[in-house]
């Protein structure tokens, strides 16, 4: 799988410069073709001697899909939600009503049999309209939609603030407490050298230096669990490449990222890769891994694939935590791990407005 293939699971935005066919133009083309077929059929009827005007059935068959397409397309211009559904229903009702009346007229009239299907269609449309207007008025629907939009934007803002604060804490740990502990460890080392003639005191200093080294290691692990400095300084691609270089197995990184996504997305994507590579190192039995990342106007896609034994548990602790982190950003995380066929972890994170 290539990085340019990653966003294939969702409808991509039209590429710059790609021509798209407007639905009005498509409808006009269909109407022209239908009219041509109708005229040709009428000409055949005239040439063959006339008689009963059977081409009217051809005209009706050609006009029906045009009427359905026009009515539905017009209805789809209504505001999204229940109102649009009602508009589509009304458009189909109008087309079916016209069709039944034409069939009655073209079949010689007689008993007005369309009354029964028209009554049923009318009742269904009235019930639909009552549900839309009474159970959830349009004003309430718009209010709820606006509320959801506000909550989505405020949650994203809160997550951005949280990501920025975590990066500040990581920087403070790296440049503050960790740097001081490194300096302390160096001073203890020099003190230990000067106390060579006092073994007991030197041993105490040596143990103190060991504790300082352990504290430095814990701080490094803590800071790495927040976000590595390279992620904030150089971006996601550089951070993942550094992660791949530190991995005990061969890792190939393919990135199609031409700009910096929001920090909260970078952090989530980084930890998806980090957890996936950790799982490969633990359970892959010498497997190779490939990391592919792609960013477009709508989403950031990260996919980690290995050729290991497969059989990963999608509900495991590490993967479950990643799924929660991704879901908090309205993203999705999928794990495909058939036994004996490797594992693929794919995260899709929306980055649109």
Helices and strands as residue ranges (DSSP letters): G 3-9, H 23-47, H 55-75, H 82-106, H 114-130, I 131-135, H 138-172, I 173-177, H 178-194, H 199-226, H 229-234, H 236-246, E 251-256, H 263-283, E 289-295, E 299-306, H 317-327, E 332-336, E 343-350
